[in-house]
Amino acid sequence: MKTVIQKFTFILILFIGINLNAQDWPQFLGPERNSTSPQKGLLRSWPEKGPEVLWSVNAGMGYGGPVIKNGKVYLLDRDDEVGDIMRCFNLQTGEELWKFSYNSPGTLPFPGSRSIPAVDERNVYSVGPNGDLYCIDINTHKPVWIKNIWTDFGGKNLPVWGISQNPLIYKDLLIVASQAPQAGVVAYNKNTGNIVWQTPNLGNETYVSPAVAKNLRR
C-alpha cells in the first residue's frame, strides 16, 4: 500500500487597513496569550472576493500554526519519515530565509506537527510531537539547548495523540505542561535550559498548554 503524505498550504492574507509590521504575534493565542489582539481597524466582514492573498508556501500536514516577530514568520513543519523542521519566512514576501531540521521520525494517528512555536528577541522555541523541546537561535539558526519534555520525566510510550504543546515565554522562563509521569508543569531558564521549577504529576496526560493567571485575592 502506498503511503500518501498530504500537504497543506500556509497562506498569508492581507486584512484591509492593517500594516503587516504593526503587530507581532509571537506565541500561541497572541502577544498576551489571551486570544486578544490590540490592533484597531480590523475588518468586520470579508470583501466579496475574500481577502487578498499575498503569498503562499507548501508545508507538511499538521495541526500547528505560525508565529510572527519582527517581520519574520516561524512555523514548525514536519516530515514523519525524517523529523521536525523549524522554518522561517520573510513576512512581506514569503521567501524562506532559513530552516533547521532534526531527526525525530515516527507516525501518530494524526500525523504532522501539532505545536505553535514561541519566539522572543533571541530564540524560537518549539515542541515536536515526540516531546522534543528545541531552543533555536534565530540568528545562527542552530540549537542553543535541547530537552525532551516526555522522556526526561519518566515518559515511555507516547500518549495516543503524541505531545501537543505550545510553550509559554514568561520573563526569563520557558514553561511547558509536560504532563509526564514525574512532572506536570515545568519551567526552564529560557536561555540555558536549566530547570527552575517543576510540579509533581497532575494526573493523566492532557492536551493543554500553560498560561499565566494573576491571583486577585487580597
C-alpha positions as CSV (number, residue, x, y, z in Angstrom):
1,M,0.0,0.0,0.0
2,K,1.3,3.4,-0.9
3,T,1.6,6.0,1.9
4,V,0.3,9.3,0.8
5,I,1.8,12.4,2.5
6,Q,-0.7,15.2,2.2
7,K,0.3,18.8,2.1
8,F,-1.4,21.9,3.2
9,T,-0.7,25.4,2.0
10,F,0.2,28.1,4.5
11,I,-1.4,31.3,3.2
12,L,-0.8,34.9,4.3
13,I,-3.7,37.2,3.7
14,L,-3.9,41.0,3.9
15,F,-6.6,42.5,6.1
16,I,-7.6,45.9,4.8
17,G,-6.3,48.7,6.9
18,I,-3.7,46.6,8.8
19,N,0.0,47.2,8.3
20,L,1.9,43.9,8.2
21,N,4.5,45.2,10.6
22,A,2.1,46.7,13.0
23,Q,1.6,43.8,15.3
24,D,3.7,40.8,16.3
25,W,2.0,37.5,17.2
26,P,4.9,35.8,18.9
27,Q,3.2,32.9,20.6
28,F,0.0,30.8,20.9
29,L,-3.1,33.0,21.5
30,G,-1.2,36.2,20.8
31,P,1.1,38.8,22.4
32,E,-0.5,38.5,25.9
33,R,-1.6,34.8,25.4
34,N,-5.2,35.8,25.8
35,S,-6.7,35.4,22.3
36,T,-6.9,39.1,22.0
37,S,-5.3,41.5,19.5
38,P,-4.7,45.1,20.4
39,Q,-4.9,46.1,16.7
40,K,-7.5,48.6,15.7
41,G,-9.4,48.9,12.5
42,L,-9.9,45.1,12.0
43,L,-12.4,44.1,9.3
44,R,-16.0,43.4,10.4
45,S,-16.8,41.5,7.2
46,W,-14.9,40.0,4.3
47,P,-14.7,41.6,0.9
48,E,-16.9,40.0,-1.7
49,K,-13.9,38.1,-3.2
50,G,-12.3,37.5,0.1
51,P,-9.1,39.0,1.5
52,E,-6.1,39.4,-0.8
53,V,-3.6,36.5,-0.8
54,L,-0.1,38.0,-0.6
55,W,1.8,34.7,-0.7
56,S,1.6,31.0,0.0
57,V,4.0,28.2,0.6
58,N,3.6,24.4,0.7
59,A,4.1,22.9,4.1
60,G,3.7,19.5,5.6
61,M,0.5,18.2,7.0
62,G,-0.1,19.2,10.6
63,Y,-2.2,20.9,13.3
64,G,0.1,23.7,14.4
65,G,0.4,27.3,13.3
66,P,2.8,30.1,12.7
67,V,4.1,33.0,14.9
68,I,5.3,36.4,13.8
69,K,8.1,38.5,15.2
70,N,10.0,41.5,13.7
71,G,8.9,40.8,10.2
72,K,9.6,37.1,10.2
73,V,7.2,34.1,10.3
74,Y,8.2,30.9,12.2
75,L,6.5,27.6,11.6
76,L,7.2,24.1,13.0
77,D,6.8,21.8,10.0
78,R,7.3,18.0,10.0
79,D,8.1,15.0,7.8
80,D,7.2,11.9,9.7
81,E,9.9,9.8,7.9
82,V,12.6,12.3,9.0
83,G,11.6,14.6,11.8
84,D,10.7,18.1,12.7
85,I,11.6,21.2,10.7
86,M,11.7,24.8,12.0
87,R,11.1,27.1,9.1
88,C,11.5,30.9,8.9
89,F,9.9,33.1,6.2
90,N,10.0,36.8,5.3
91,L,6.6,38.2,6.3
92,Q,6.4,40.5,3.4
93,T,7.4,38.1,0.5
94,G,7.1,34.6,1.8
95,E,10.7,33.9,1.0
96,E,12.1,31.1,3.1
97,L,15.0,32.6,5.0
98,W,16.3,29.5,6.8
99,K,15.3,26.2,8.2
100,F,16.6,23.8,10.8
101,S,15.6,20.1,11.0
102,Y,16.4,17.3,13.4
103,N,15.9,13.6,13.5
104,S,12.7,12.6,15.2
105,P,10.8,10.1,13.0
106,G,7.6,8.3,13.8
107,T,3.9,8.4,12.8
108,L,1.0,9.0,15.2
109,P,-2.8,8.5,14.5
110,F,-2.9,12.1,13.1
111,P,0.5,12.8,11.6
112,G,2.4,16.0,11.3
113,S,3.2,18.9,13.6
114,R,0.9,20.0,16.4
115,S,2.6,22.8,18.1
116,I,2.8,26.6,17.7
117,P,6.3,27.9,18.5
118,A,7.1,30.9,20.8
119,V,9.7,33.5,19.8
120,D,11.5,36.3,21.6
121,E,14.3,38.6,20.6
122,R,16.9,35.9,20.6
123,N,15.4,32.4,20.2
124,V,12.5,30.4,18.9
125,Y,11.1,27.5,21.0
126,S,9.1,24.6,19.8
127,V,7.8,21.2,20.9
128,G,7.6,18.3,18.4
129,P,5.0,15.5,18.7
130,N,7.7,13.2,20.2
131,G,8.3,15.7,23.0
132,D,11.5,17.2,21.6
133,L,11.8,20.8,23.0
134,Y,14.2,22.9,21.0
135,C,15.6,26.4,21.7
136,I,17.0,27.6,18.4
137,D,19.0,30.8,18.0
138,I,17.2,33.0,15.4
139,N,20.5,34.5,14.2
140,T,22.7,31.4,13.9
141,H,19.8,29.0,13.2
142,K,21.4,26.5,15.5
143,P,20.2,24.9,18.7
144,V,21.0,26.6,22.0
145,W,19.7,23.8,24.1
146,I,17.6,20.6,23.7
147,K,15.3,18.7,26.1
148,N,12.5,16.2,25.8
149,I,9.5,17.1,28.0
150,W,8.2,13.5,28.0
151,T,11.2,11.1,28.3
152,D,13.2,13.4,30.6
153,F,10.4,12.9,33.2
154,G,9.9,9.2,33.1
155,G,7.6,9.0,30.0
156,K,7.9,5.8,27.9
157,N,5.1,5.1,25.5
158,L,3.8,8.4,24.0
159,P,0.2,9.4,24.6
160,V,-2.1,8.3,21.8
161,W,-2.1,11.7,20.1
162,G,1.5,12.4,20.9
163,I,2.7,15.6,22.6
164,S,0.6,18.6,21.7
165,Q,2.3,21.5,23.5
166,N,2.6,25.3,22.9
167,P,5.4,26.6,25.0
168,L,5.0,29.8,27.0
169,I,7.6,32.5,27.4
170,Y,7.2,34.4,30.7
171,K,10.0,36.7,31.8
172,D,13.2,34.5,31.9
173,L,11.2,31.3,31.9
174,L,10.1,28.9,29.2
175,I,7.1,27.0,30.6
176,V,5.5,23.8,29.3
177,A,2.9,21.4,30.6
178,S,4.9,18.2,30.4
179,Q,2.2,16.0,32.0
180,A,4.8,13.2,32.2
181,P,4.8,10.6,35.0
182,Q,7.3,12.6,37.0
183,A,6.3,16.2,36.2
184,G,3.2,18.2,35.5
185,V,4.3,21.7,34.6
186,V,8.0,22.5,34.1
187,A,9.7,25.9,33.9
188,Y,13.1,26.1,32.3
189,N,15.5,29.0,32.2
190,K,14.8,30.1,28.7
191,N,18.5,30.9,27.9
192,T,20.1,27.8,29.4
193,G,17.5,25.1,29.5
194,N,18.2,24.5,33.2
195,I,15.1,23.5,35.2
196,V,14.0,26.4,37.5
197,W,11.0,24.6,39.0
198,Q,8.6,21.8,38.3
199,T,5.3,20.5,39.7
200,P,4.5,16.9,40.5
201,N,2.5,14.9,38.0
202,L,-1.0,16.4,37.7
203,G,-2.9,13.4,36.6
204,N,-3.4,11.7,33.2
205,E,-1.8,13.4,30.2
206,T,-3.9,16.2,28.7
207,Y,-3.6,18.3,25.6
208,V,-3.3,21.7,27.2
209,S,-0.8,24.5,27.2
210,P,0.2,26.7,30.1
211,A,-1.0,30.3,30.7
212,V,-0.2,32.9,33.3
213,A,-3.1,33.9,35.7
214,K,-2.9,36.5,38.4
215,N,-4.2,35.8,41.9
216,L,-6.7,38.6,42.5
217,R,-7.4,37.6,46.2
218,R,-6.3,40.2,48.7
